Amino acid sequence: MPVHYLLAIHFAGIYRGRGISHIWYLIATRQLDCDIRQPLNDFLDVWIPSP
């Protein structure tokens, strides 16, 4: 699921900045996963890592 989609659904309007930092935090702490070889932007696909 692309980051911009998550932001539009859960962090619309004035909460977008907070949503961006929250999503990057989840990626940094490995609670969300992504293909790190892709550019880190709003079109990056993220998913929940498998156990």
Secondary structure, DSSP 4 states (H G I P E B T S, - for coil): -BHHHHHHHHS-GGGHHHHHHHHHHHHHTTSSEE-TTS--STT-BEEPPP-
